[in-house]
Amino acid sequence: MVDKAKRTYNITSLQRGLRLLDLFVKAEQGLTASQVAKLSGLPVSTVHRFLINLEGLGFLNCSGTGSYQLGVACFSLGQAALGQLDIRRMSLPYLQELNLRTRETIHLTVRHGLSAVYVEKLDSPEPLRIYSRIGAAVPLHCTGVGKVMLAYMSLEEQTRILSQLEFKRVTPNSIGSMQELQAHLPKVRRNGYAWDLEENEAHIRCIAAPIWDHLGAVNSAVSITGPAVRMSMMRLRQLAPLIQDAGIKISRKLGYQASKVSQPPFPVKKIDAAGRGVSLPTAMLQAR
């Protein structure tokens, strides 16, 4: 039986409505109709009709000042999407273990275009902890999770993605050019983890490790994040074996088999009774 070519249907009004809705993702204070018109390039009258319809369906709320924000329908849709993510469900026991052992904030992220998106988060029990939220998108070039995903791409895909990134220095520590990032990524791949040393947010540090899917691709990452006052370089090195081990365990849950992939993963370190990292040969790692 011959497969029929997949048809493409372009519904312009639907695409416009969804693009307008997407503008509100990063607008925590909301947007007025005129602001939406300026961002989208559409006439205010057209924007107004879209906003009225989206509000009527519960996807937007309108305040008394004429500012629109995302509505409860978006929340319900997002919660349903999160519930259907297998990686979130399968990762949770390992995220909880990391949270208990480190007492720091744990993030699970997936790549969405040119960003990494938080799909799960476990808060630190410490009084001083970081602020983040599920659904937030962070840059690839200046975060631990983003750099891990970039480092494990094929050279062809990496070149394509890097050419599209905006190398904005979010903090003085951010990587600010493609050349700088290209020099940095091989080190990430050799180490098997990436650091974020106050590169995306001042006073916040993290360490991240890759998660492989059943095809051996890395489109997800797990991270440990905390205030810089608790995340010294010594502690980050101590946390590296823990985050690597969690990444490998989640990968196996997703069907990853190192022996079937041409590029083997990094050598993970096992944590002994004294809390020291002991390197495990790849053969032992595959047998575990």
N, C-alpha and C positions, 0 to 999 in steps of 0.2 A: 504494500500500500504506500503510495507516494504522499509525503507530507505536503500539505498546502502551505504556500508562503504566508507568513503571518501578516495580517492586514494592519495598516496604521491608520488610526482615526484621529484627526486633529480637530478638537472641539475648542475653538478659540476662546469662547466666553468662559468655559470651564478652566482652561489653562490660565486665563487672566485672573479669575477668582482665586485659584490656588496660589498663584504667585503673589497676589495682594495679601492673602492670609499669611504667607511665609514672611512677609515684612515685619509682622508683629512678634516673631520668635525672639528677636533681640531687643525689642522695644519694651522694656520693663515698665516704663512710665506711660505707655500707650502712644497712639498716633491720632492726629486729627485728619479729617478728609483732605485738607490742603497739604499736609505733610505726606500723606500717602500718594497724592497726585504728584508731588515733586519727586518722590523716590521712584515712582513707577513710570513717570512720563506720560500718564494718561490724563485726560481732562478731568477737572474736579467734578463735573456733572456725571461723568461715567463712573468715577470712583464712588461717588455718593450712592448711586444705584446698587453697586456691588456691596457696599458696606451695609446698606439697609437690608439686603437679602441675607447676608451672612449673619447679621444681628438677629433677624427673624428666625433663623435656623439654630441659633444658640452658639454659633462659632465665634461670635464677637459680642462684647458688652459695650454699651455706650454710657459714659458718665454724664453728669449734668453739665459739664463744661464742654461737651462735644468731642471728648477724647475716647477712642476705641481701644479696647484690650481684648485679648483672647478670652473666649467664653468657655462655659462648662462642657460644651460638646467637644471642644478640642481636648480637654482633660480626659473625658471618657474614651475618646478615640485613642489617645496616647496610652492610657492605661491598658486598653485592650491589645494594642500593638505590643506593649512590653510583655504582657501575659503570654503572647504567642511566640516570643523569642525563645527558642530552645536553649540557646547559649546562656541565657539568664538563669533559667531553671537549673541547668546542669552545673553551672558554676557556683551557685549559691553556697553549697557546703564548704567549698574551698575558700571562698571569700570570707565566710564566717570564721573559719579556722585562722586565716590571716589576721582578721580583726581582733580575735581573742589573743593571739600570740604577740601582736605588735602594739595593740591599743592605739592604732592610728586609723585614719580614714582610708577605706578601700574602695577603689573604683573599677568597674568593668566598662570598657568602651568598645564601640564598633566604629569602623570608618564609614562616613557618609560623604561622598564626594571629596572635597578638599578639607574636610574637618573630621575630628573624632568626637563622637557623641557619647555622653554618659548614659548607659542603660541600666546600671545598678550602682548603688552607693550604700556603704555601711559606715555610719558615723563613728568617730573616735569617742570613747567614753571619757576622755580627758576634758577638764574644764576649758582649756585653751585648744581649740580645734579650728579647722578650716571651714569655709562656707562654699558649698557647691550644690548643684541640684541635678536630678535625673532629667535628661532631655537637653541639657545645655551642650552646646557645641564648642570645641576648643581647637586652636590651630594645630596643624601637623608639624610645623617647623620649629616650634619653641615649647613643646610639651614632651614629657617622657613617652606617653602612649603614642603620640603622633610620630615621633622619631623612630620608635620601634617598628611601627607599621611601614614607614618609608624604607627602613633599613632592610627589611625582608621581602621587598618587592623585587620582581625581575628587573633587570637593568632597563629593559624597554619601557615597562610601566613606570618605573621610578623616574626616568627621563621625562616622560610625558607629564606626570604629576608635578614634578619640580618646576617645569616650564610654566605651569598655571598658578603656582603659589605666589602670594603677595608677601614678600619678605619684610614685614613690618616689625620694627624693634618695639615690642610691647613693654619691655623693661631694658635697662642698660645691659643685661646679661643675655638678651635674646640673640639668636643667630640672625644676621642681617643680610645675608646674600646667598645665592645658590652655590657659589664656589665654597663658601664656609661650610654649608650643610653637606655638600658632596664630600668634603674632606672628613667630616665628622661621622657620617653614616657607616663607613667600613669598621670603625672602632666599635660602634654600637653592635654591629653584627658579630664581631669577634668576641665581645664581652658577653653577649646574650641578654643584655638589658640596656636601658637608657636612663640617664638622670635628667631631671629638670631642676637646675640649680637657680631658682628664682628667675627663670626665663620667661614665664608667662604671668607670674604674679609676684610682687615683692614679698619677701619674708615667707614664701611657700616653697618647699622642696618636695620632690617625689622620685621614686624609682619605679620603672615599669618593665614588664617582660611580655614577649609575644605569646599569642595563642594561635596555634595552627588548626585549620579545619581538616576535614577528611581528605581533601585534595592536596594538603600541604601548603595552602596559602595562608598568609597572615593578614586578616582583616579585622582582628580584635586584639585587645591588650588588657592586661590587668596591672593595677598600680597600687602602691602604698604612698600616701600623701600626708604631710604634716607640717607644722610650723618649723621654720628654719632653726629655731632655738633648740628643737629636739632632734633635728635631722642633720647632725654633723656628718662629715665625710666618712668618719670611722663607722658611724651607725649605718649609713647608707651601704657601705661595703658589707656590714654584718647582715643587712636585710636582703642583699642580692640573692643568696641561695634560697631564701624563703619564697621570694617572688618568682624566681625561675622555676622552682619546684611546683608552685601553684599553677603556673602557666602550662607546664608539661602535663600535669594531672588533668586540667580542664581540656587540654588538647586531646588527650586520650579519650575522654568522655565524648568528645565530638567525632571520634572515629579516626583520629590521626595515628598513623603508623610510620615511625621514622624509617624503618627498613624499606618502605615502598616509595620514599621520596629521595630524589637525587642529592639534595642538600641536607645533611643531617643537622639536627639541632645542636645547640651549644652543650658542653659538658656541665650538667647540673651538679651542684654540691649537696651532699646529704648532711643534715645537721646531727652531730653526735650529741651524747649526753651532756657534754660540757658546753654545748652551744657553738662549737667550732664547725666550720664548713669543710667537708671532706669530699674531694672531687670523685665522681663516679665515672668509670669508663662508659663510652657510648653503648657497648654491648650489654653491660649490666643495666644501663638505663632502659634499654629496649625490653629487657627481660622482666623488669619490675612491674 
